Amino acid sequence: MLPEIFENRAAGTISFQVRVQPRARKDGIAGVIGGALKVRLQAPPLENRASEALVEFLAHLLKTPKSAVRILSGDRSRMKRLEVYGVTKQQVLDLLLHAA
């Protein structure tokens, strides 16, 4: 199963949902749950550290600057909607398939 990824070609962005599992043993992609990408992070869910770690992890994985990854909603929730600037839907799917 693949995550639901929405592409806005006019703006050059994609958006998708992420389910974060904080305090994991290691950072990584853990699959897809209900159309959302499941990401495990070592960071605790305190003081926004898990959200910051998520942005850094995905920016590194997608080879984009951290400023290109933005949390649209769910900043303090496990379910988040993200927007990434400068990558295509196919690039994300390819990287996620290799990382999973």
N, C-alpha and C positions, 0 to 999 in steps of 0.2 A: 504494500500500500504506500502511496506517495502523499506528501502533504499538499494541501490546497494552497497554491501559489497564484496570486493575482498580479498581473503585469500591467503597468501603466506606461505604455511606450512614449506617450507625449511628454511625460515628466521624467522618463528614464529610470523609473523605480519599480520595485516589486514589493509585495507585502504578503506576509504569511503569519500563521499563529504558531506559537511555541509553548510547550509545556515544560517548565523548568523543575528539575529535581535538585534542590540544593543539598549541600553536605554529602555529596557522592564521594566515592573512593577516588575517582579520577574524572577529568573533564572529557566529554565525548557525546556523540550522537547515539541515542538509544532506540531509534526507530520512530514510528508514527503512531499516535493514539488519537482516534477520532478526528482525523484530518489535520492534527497539529503535530509539528515536529517535536519529539521529546529530546531534551538536552539535559545531560547530567553535568553538574558543576560542583567543584569542591568548595566553593565559597558559601558561607552561611547566609541565611536570609535576613541578616541584621543590617541596619543602616544602609540599605540599598546596595550592599556588596554583591549579591547574586545578580542583580540587574546589570551592574557595571561589568561583572565577570562575563555575563552573557554577551554583551556588546563587544567586549574584547575578544572573546572566543570566536564569535561569528565573523568579526572583521578579519581575524587571522585566517580562519578557514576559507573565507571567500576572497582573500587577498585584496581587501579594500581598507581604506583608512577608517578608524573608529568613528569619525564624523559622518561617514556614509551609512552607518547603521543607527537607526533611531527607533526607540520604543514608542509606538503610537498610543497604546493603551495597556493597562494592567501593570503599571510600573511597580506596584507593591503586591502583585498577585502572582501565583504560579503560572497562570495562563496569560500570555502576553501577545499582542499583535505588533509585529515588527515591520519596518520599512527599510529597504536597502537601496541605496542610490548607485547607479552605474554598473549594475550586473543584470543579466537576462535570466529569465525563468529557466532556460535550458542549462545555463552555467550553474545555477544553484542545484538543480536536479542532478547534474553530473557529479558535482562535488559531494552532495549528500549521499549519493549511492556509493561513492568510493569511501566515504568516512564512516558509513554505518557498518 
